[in-house]
Amino acid sequence: MISNPTNTDSFLYLSGAPVGGQQTQFVGQTFTASITGTLTDFQFTLNSSTIPWLYGAVYAWDGYKPTTLLWQSSVVSGAAGLLNFSPVGVNVTQDQTYVAFLSTYGIANNSGLATVGDCLPFAGCNSNSIPNLGNMVFANVLADGPSWTSVNYRDATFSATITSPVPEPSTWAMMLLGFSGLGFMTYRRKRVIAGTRA
């Protein structure tokens, strides 16, 4: 699990303003996969919110911006509190960087503001000290699309769970046969040793 301590500080405002209005409509956190596996869960905290709706998403990250969409949630309530997302089919590769974010981009008739919880270094939270946690990122929507900014001295109040892949059924079968073979060989060896002592 990659996790940042809970903190009540708020650095960025997520805006629910209409598309194209130069507001911050993406706020997220980059992270590096600690193992090859499946991203099963990620969480953010909104300290306050008047935004009716938002969604969560996970993309590959090239160091400057999101590149390949891996998963996007349906639109959910933008109420303040813990936002928990359970992506399906998001396979990640060890040592590759990804970004998970909250967004209001493209949601019609969605006004308001939300404060995104973050880790404030001056309040006893060591930003960027968590292994595999990258930087807090945000994007303002401009006429030619989102413009991304990385904040390397803060981290979002964020956690992500990556699980190891489950072995294939054929792998289980080979393991069971191997263990059975070892058990049989041990049994035979004990029997041969007992027979030579008699």
Phi and psi restraints in degrees (value plus and minus 20) as a CYANA .aco file:
   2 ILE   PHI    -124.7   -84.7
   2 ILE   PSI     103.3   143.3
   3 SER   PHI    -167.0  -127.0
   3 SER   PSI     123.0   163.0
   4 ASN   PHI    -133.4   -93.4
   4 ASN   PSI     120.8   160.8
   5 PRO   PHI     -80.1   -40.1
   5 PRO   PSI     130.0   170.0
   6 THR   PHI     -89.7   -49.7
   6 THR   PSI     119.0   159.0
   7 ASN   PHI    -167.7  -127.7
   7 ASN   PSI     127.4   167.4
   8 THR   PHI    -111.7   -71.7
   8 THR   PSI     -13.3    26.7
   9 ASP   PHI     -93.5   -53.5
   9 ASP   PSI     130.4   170.4
  10 SER   PHI    -151.6  -111.6
  10 SER   PSI     103.9   143.9
  11 PHE   PHI    -125.4   -85.4
  11 PHE   PSI     -61.3   -21.3
  12 LEU   PHI    -137.3   -97.3
  12 LEU   PSI     127.5   167.5
  13 TYR   PHI    -122.7   -82.7
  13 TYR   PSI     108.3   148.3
  14 LEU   PHI    -112.1   -72.1
  14 LEU   PSI     107.7   147.7
  15 SER   PHI    -122.6   -82.6
  15 SER   PSI     119.9   159.9
  16 GLY   PHI    -120.3   -80.3
  16 GLY   PSI      -2.7    37.3
  17 ALA   PHI     -85.0   -45.0
  17 ALA   PSI     139.3   179.3
  18 PRO   PHI     -76.6   -36.6
  18 PRO   PSI     135.0   175.0
  19 VAL   PHI     -77.2   -37.2
  19 VAL   PSI     119.7   159.7
  20 GLY   PHI      67.2   107.2
  20 GLY   PSI     -10.0    30.0
  21 GLY   PHI    -117.7   -77.7
  21 GLY   PSI      -4.6    35.4
  22 GLN   PHI      45.4    85.4
  22 GLN   PSI       5.1    45.1
  23 GLN   PHI    -113.4   -73.4
  23 GLN   PSI     142.9   182.9
  24 THR   PHI     -98.4   -58.4
  24 THR   PSI      86.1   126.1
  25 GLN   PHI    -134.4   -94.4
  25 GLN   PSI     -11.2    28.8
  26 PHE   PHI    -158.9  -118.9
  26 PHE   PSI     107.8   147.8
  27 VAL   PHI    -158.8  -118.8
  27 VAL   PSI     110.1   150.1
  28 GLY   PHI    -176.7  -136.7
  28 GLY   PSI    -186.8  -146.8
  29 GLN   PHI    -160.5  -120.5
  29 GLN   PSI     111.5   151.5
  30 THR   PHI    -105.9   -65.9
  30 THR   PSI     133.0   173.0
  31 PHE   PHI    -173.5  -133.5
  31 PHE   PSI     134.9   174.9
  32 THR   PHI    -128.8   -88.8
  32 THR   PSI     111.6   151.6
  33 ALA   PHI     -85.7   -45.7
  33 ALA   PSI     105.5   145.5
  34 SER   PHI     -99.3   -59.3
  34 SER   PSI     -42.6    -2.6
  35 ILE   PHI    -162.6  -122.6
  35 ILE   PSI     143.1   183.1
  36 THR   PHI    -102.3   -62.3
  36 THR   PSI     106.8   146.8
  37 GLY   PHI     159.6   199.6
  37 GLY   PSI    -167.7  -127.7
  38 THR   PHI    -142.8  -102.8
  38 THR   PSI     109.8   149.8
  39 LEU   PHI     -97.0   -57.0
  39 LEU   PSI      95.3   135.3
  40 THR   PHI    -126.1   -86.1
  40 THR   PSI     -34.9     5.1
  41 ASP   PHI    -182.6  -142.6
  41 ASP   PSI     121.5   161.5
  42 PHE   PHI    -167.5  -127.5
  42 PHE   PSI     132.1   172.1
  43 GLN   PHI    -157.5  -117.5
  43 GLN   PSI     126.0   166.0
  44 PHE   PHI    -151.0  -111.0
  44 PHE   PSI     145.8   185.8
  45 THR   PHI    -143.7  -103.7
  45 THR   PSI     111.1   151.1
  46 LEU   PHI    -122.6   -82.6
  46 LEU   PSI     100.2   140.2
  47 ASN   PHI     -95.3   -55.3
  47 ASN   PSI     -53.3   -13.3
  48 SER   PHI    -170.5  -130.5
  48 SER   PSI     136.6   176.6
  49 SER   PHI    -184.3  -144.3
  49 SER   PSI     117.9   157.9
  50 THR   PHI    -140.4  -100.4
  50 THR   PSI      -9.0    31.0
  51 ILE   PHI    -101.2   -61.2
  51 ILE   PSI     107.1   147.1
  52 PRO   PHI     -90.3   -50.3
  52 PRO   PSI     -58.5   -18.5
  53 TRP   PHI    -161.0  -121.0
  53 TRP   PSI     130.0   170.0
  54 LEU   PHI    -179.1  -139.1
  54 LEU   PSI     158.5   198.5
  55 TYR   PHI    -163.3  -123.3
  55 TYR   PSI     141.6   181.6
  56 GLY   PHI    -128.8   -88.8
  56 GLY   PSI     132.4   172.4
  57 ALA   PHI    -170.1  -130.1
  57 ALA   PSI     137.6   177.6
  58 VAL   PHI    -150.5  -110.5
  58 VAL   PSI     110.5   150.5
  59 TYR   PHI    -150.8  -110.8
  59 TYR   PSI     139.9   179.9
  60 ALA   PHI     -90.6   -50.6
  60 ALA   PSI     131.3   171.3
  61 TRP   PHI    -145.0  -105.0
  61 TRP   PSI     109.7   149.7
  62 ASP   PHI    -117.6   -77.6
  62 ASP   PSI      -9.1    30.9
  63 GLY   PHI      81.3   121.3
  63 GLY   PSI     -37.3     2.7
  64 TYR   PHI    -151.8  -111.8
  64 TYR   PSI     -46.1    -6.1
  65 LYS   PHI    -183.8  -143.8
  65 LYS   PSI     142.3   182.3
  66 PRO   PHI     -88.2   -48.2
  66 PRO   PSI     125.1   165.1
  67 THR   PHI    -138.0   -98.0
  67 THR   PSI     -85.5   -45.5
  68 THR   PHI    -129.6   -89.6
  68 THR   PSI     104.3   144.3
  69 LEU   PHI     -88.6   -48.6
  69 LEU   PSI     106.0   146.0
  70 LEU   PHI    -122.9   -82.9
  70 LEU   PSI     -52.0   -12.0
  71 TRP   PHI    -188.0  -148.0
  71 TRP   PSI     125.1   165.1
  72 GLN   PHI    -159.6  -119.6
  72 GLN   PSI     114.5   154.5
  73 SER   PHI     -97.0   -57.0
  73 SER   PSI     148.8   188.8
  74 SER   PHI     -94.5   -54.5
  74 SER   PSI     150.3   190.3
  75 VAL   PHI     -90.6   -50.6
  75 VAL   PSI     111.3   151.3
  76 VAL   PHI    -146.1  -106.1
  76 VAL   PSI     150.2   190.2
  77 SER   PHI     -82.1   -42.1
  77 SER   PSI     119.6   159.6
  78 GLY   PHI    -116.4   -76.4
  78 GLY   PSI       3.4    43.4
  79 ALA   PHI     -84.3   -44.3
  79 ALA   PSI     132.2   172.2
  80 ALA   PHI     -82.6   -42.6
  80 ALA   PSI     131.0   171.0
  81 GLY   PHI     105.9   145.9
  81 GLY   PSI    -184.5  -144.5
  82 LEU   PHI     -99.8   -59.8
  82 LEU   PSI     107.7   147.7
  83 LEU   PHI    -127.6   -87.6
  83 LEU   PSI      97.2   137.2
  84 ASN   PHI    -133.1   -93.1
  84 ASN   PSI     106.4   146.4
  85 PHE   PHI    -139.2   -99.2
  85 PHE   PSI     120.8   160.8
  86 SER   PHI    -142.3  -102.3
  86 SER   PSI      64.2   104.2
  87 PRO   PHI     -85.7   -45.7
  87 PRO   PSI     133.9   173.9
  88 VAL   PHI    -138.0   -98.0
  88 VAL   PSI     111.1   151.1
  89 GLY   PHI      55.5    95.5
  89 GLY   PSI       3.0    43.0
  90 VAL   PHI    -115.2   -75.2
  90 VAL   PSI      75.1   115.1
  91 ASN   PHI    -109.1   -69.1
  91 ASN   PSI     110.0   150.0
  92 VAL   PHI    -139.3   -99.3
  92 VAL   PSI     135.2   175.2
  93 THR   PHI    -132.6   -92.6
  93 THR   PSI     115.3   155.3
  94 GLN   PHI     -72.8   -32.8
  94 GLN   PSI     117.1   157.1
  95 ASP   PHI      50.2    90.2
  95 ASP   PSI     -11.9    28.1
  96 GLN   PHI    -114.6   -74.6
  96 GLN   PSI     128.5   168.5
  97 THR   PHI    -119.9   -79.9
  97 THR   PSI     120.0   160.0
  98 TYR   PHI    -152.7  -112.7
  98 TYR   PSI     147.5   187.5
  99 VAL   PHI    -153.2  -113.2
  99 VAL   PSI     113.6   153.6
 100 ALA   PHI    -132.2   -92.2
 100 ALA   PSI     117.3   157.3
 101 PHE   PHI    -167.1  -127.1
 101 PHE   PSI     144.0   184.0
 102 LEU   PHI    -122.4   -82.4
 102 LEU   PSI     123.7   163.7
 103 SER   PHI    -168.8  -128.8
 103 SER   PSI     131.5   171.5
 104 THR   PHI    -135.6   -95.6
 104 THR   PSI     -18.4    21.6
 105 TYR   PHI     -80.9   -40.9
 105 TYR   PSI     108.2   148.2
 106 GLY   PHI      67.3   107.3
 106 GLY   PSI     -21.6    18.4
 107 ILE   PHI    -111.4   -71.4
 107 ILE   PSI      96.0   136.0
 108 ALA   PHI     -92.1   -52.1
 108 ALA   PSI     130.4   170.4
 109 ASN   PHI      32.2    72.2
 109 ASN   PSI      29.3    69.3
 110 ASN   PHI    -149.3  -109.3
 110 ASN   PSI      62.7   102.7
 111 SER   PHI    -118.1   -78.1
 111 SER   PSI     153.2   193.2
 112 GLY   PHI      96.5   136.5
 112 GLY   PSI     159.1   199.1
 113 LEU   PHI    -155.6  -115.6
 113 LEU   PSI     131.8   171.8
 114 ALA   PHI    -156.3  -116.3
 114 ALA   PSI     121.3   161.3
 115 THR   PHI    -116.0   -76.0
 115 THR   PSI     107.7   147.7
 116 VAL   PHI    -112.9   -72.9
 116 VAL   PSI     104.8   144.8
 117 GLY   PHI     -83.0   -43.0
 117 GLY   PSI     119.8   159.8
 118 ASP   PHI    -163.3  -123.3
 118 ASP   PSI     154.1   194.1
 119 CYS   PHI    -117.9   -77.9
 119 CYS   PSI      92.1   132.1
 120 LEU   PHI    -114.3   -74.3
 120 LEU   PSI      96.2   136.2
 121 PRO   PHI     -76.8   -36.8
 121 PRO   PSI     -55.8   -15.8
 122 PHE   PHI     -94.3   -54.3
 122 PHE   PSI     -29.4    10.6
 123 ALA   PHI    -123.3   -83.3
 123 ALA   PSI       2.5    42.5
 124 GLY   PHI      68.1   108.1
 124 GLY   PSI      -9.3    30.7
 125 CYS   PHI    -126.2   -86.2
 125 CYS   PSI     100.2   140.2
 126 ASN   PHI    -104.2   -64.2
 126 ASN   PSI      78.4   118.4
 127 SER   PHI     -83.3   -43.3
 127 SER   PSI     119.8   159.8
 128 ASN   PHI      43.5    83.5
 128 ASN   PSI      -3.7    36.3
 129 SER   PHI    -114.8   -74.8
 129 SER   PSI     -27.3    12.7
 130 ILE   PHI    -105.9   -65.9
 130 ILE   PSI     104.2   144.2
 131 PRO   PHI     -76.5   -36.5
 131 PRO   PSI     118.5   158.5
 132 ASN   PHI      53.5    93.5
 132 ASN   PSI     -18.0    22.0
 133 LEU   PHI    -113.7   -73.7
 133 LEU   PSI     110.4   150.4
 134 GLY   PHI    -111.5   -71.5
 134 GLY   PSI    -139.3   -99.3
 135 ASN   PHI    -146.2  -106.2
 135 ASN   PSI     135.9   175.9
 136 MET   PHI     -92.3   -52.3
 136 MET   PSI     117.8   157.8
 137 VAL   PHI    -152.5  -112.5
 137 VAL   PSI     135.3   175.3
 138 PHE   PHI    -170.6  -130.6
 138 PHE   PSI     142.1   182.1
 139 ALA   PHI    -159.0  -119.0
 139 ALA   PSI     114.2   154.2
 140 ASN   PHI    -114.9   -74.9
 140 ASN   PSI     120.9   160.9
 141 VAL   PHI    -108.9   -68.9
 141 VAL   PSI      95.1   135.1
 142 LEU   PHI    -127.5   -87.5
 142 LEU   PSI     156.9   196.9
 143 ALA   PHI     -78.0   -38.0
 143 ALA   PSI     -54.8   -14.8
 144 ASP   PHI    -118.0   -78.0
 144 ASP   PSI      -4.0    36.0
 145 GLY   PHI      94.8   134.8
 145 GLY   PSI    -197.5  -157.5
 146 PRO   PHI     -86.7   -46.7
 146 PRO   PSI     121.1   161.1
 147 SER   PHI    -135.8   -95.8
 147 SER   PSI      93.4   133.4
 148 TRP   PHI    -109.8   -69.8
 148 TRP   PSI     122.3   162.3
 149 THR   PHI    -150.7  -110.7
 149 THR   PSI     117.4   157.4
 150 SER   PHI    -126.2   -86.2
 150 SER   PSI     113.2   153.2
 151 VAL   PHI    -129.2   -89.2
 151 VAL   PSI      76.6   116.6
 152 ASN   PHI    -101.2   -61.2
 152 ASN   PSI     -20.4    19.6
 153 TYR   PHI    -128.8   -88.8
 153 TYR   PSI     -11.1    28.9
 154 ARG   PHI    -162.4  -122.4
 154 ARG   PSI     135.1   175.1
 155 ASP   PHI    -149.1  -109.1
 155 ASP   PSI     125.1   165.1
 156 ALA   PHI     -88.9   -48.9
 156 ALA   PSI     132.8   172.8
 157 THR   PHI     -91.1   -51.1
 157 THR   PSI      84.1   124.1
 158 PHE   PHI    -168.8  -128.8
 158 PHE   PSI     127.0   167.0
 159 SER   PHI    -164.1  -124.1
 159 SER   PSI     132.4   172.4
 160 ALA   PHI    -162.2  -122.2
 160 ALA   PSI     119.2   159.2
 161 THR   PHI    -135.1   -95.1
 161 THR   PSI     104.2   144.2
 162 ILE   PHI    -138.5   -98.5
 162 ILE   PSI     105.9   145.9
 163 THR   PHI    -128.0   -88.0
 163 THR   PSI     129.7   169.7
 164 SER   PHI     -87.9   -47.9
 164 SER   PSI     129.8   169.8
 165 PRO   PHI     -86.7   -46.7
 165 PRO   PSI     125.4   165.4
 166 VAL   PHI    -100.4   -60.4
 166 VAL   PSI     114.1   154.1
 167 PRO   PHI     -79.1   -39.1
 167 PRO   PSI     126.7   166.7
 168 GLU   PHI     -84.4   -44.4
 168 GLU   PSI     135.0   175.0
 169 PRO   PHI     -75.7   -35.7
 169 PRO   PSI     -56.7   -16.7
 170 SER   PHI     -86.0   -46.0
 170 SER   PSI     -53.5   -13.5
 171 THR   PHI     -86.4   -46.4
 171 THR   PSI     -62.6   -22.6
 172 TRP   PHI     -80.0   -40.0
 172 TRP   PSI     -62.9   -22.9
 173 ALA   PHI     -81.6   -41.6
 173 ALA   PSI     -63.8   -23.8
 174 MET   PHI     -84.8   -44.8
 174 MET   PSI     -59.0   -19.0
 175 MET   PHI     -84.3   -44.3
 175 MET   PSI     -63.6   -23.6
 176 LEU   PHI     -83.7   -43.7
 176 LEU   PSI     -62.2   -22.2
 177 LEU   PHI     -82.3   -42.3
 177 LEU   PSI     -61.0   -21.0
 178 GLY   PHI     -82.9   -42.9
 178 GLY   PSI     -66.0   -26.0
 179 PHE   PHI     -85.1   -45.1
 179 PHE   PSI     -58.6   -18.6
 180 SER   PHI     -82.9   -42.9
 180 SER   PSI     -63.2   -23.2
 181 GLY   PHI     -82.2   -42.2
 181 GLY   PSI     -63.1   -23.1
 182 LEU   PHI     -83.3   -43.3
 182 LEU   PSI     -62.4   -22.4
 183 GLY   PHI     -82.1   -42.1
 183 GLY   PSI     -62.8   -22.8
 184 PHE   PHI     -85.1   -45.1
 184 PHE   PSI     -62.8   -22.8
 185 MET   PHI     -83.3   -43.3
 185 MET   PSI     -60.3   -20.3
 186 THR   PHI     -84.9   -44.9
 186 THR   PSI     -62.0   -22.0
 187 TYR   PHI     -81.8   -41.8
 187 TYR   PSI     -66.3   -26.3
 188 ARG   PHI     -83.1   -43.1
 188 ARG   PSI     -60.7   -20.7
 189 ARG   PHI     -84.3   -44.3
 189 ARG   PSI     -63.1   -23.1
 190 LYS   PHI     -82.2   -42.2
 190 LYS   PSI     -58.2   -18.2
 191 ARG   PHI     -88.4   -48.4
 191 ARG   PSI     -60.7   -20.7
 192 VAL   PHI     -86.4   -46.4
 192 VAL   PSI     -63.2   -23.2
 193 ILE   PHI     -83.3   -43.3
 193 ILE   PSI     -62.5   -22.5
 194 ALA   PHI     -84.6   -44.6
 194 ALA   PSI     -56.7   -16.7
 195 GLY   PHI     -89.1   -49.1
 195 GLY   PSI     -53.9   -13.9
 196 THR   PHI     -96.5   -56.5
 196 THR   PSI     -41.5    -1.5
 197 ARG   PHI    -102.7   -62.7
 197 ARG   PSI     -41.1    -1.1
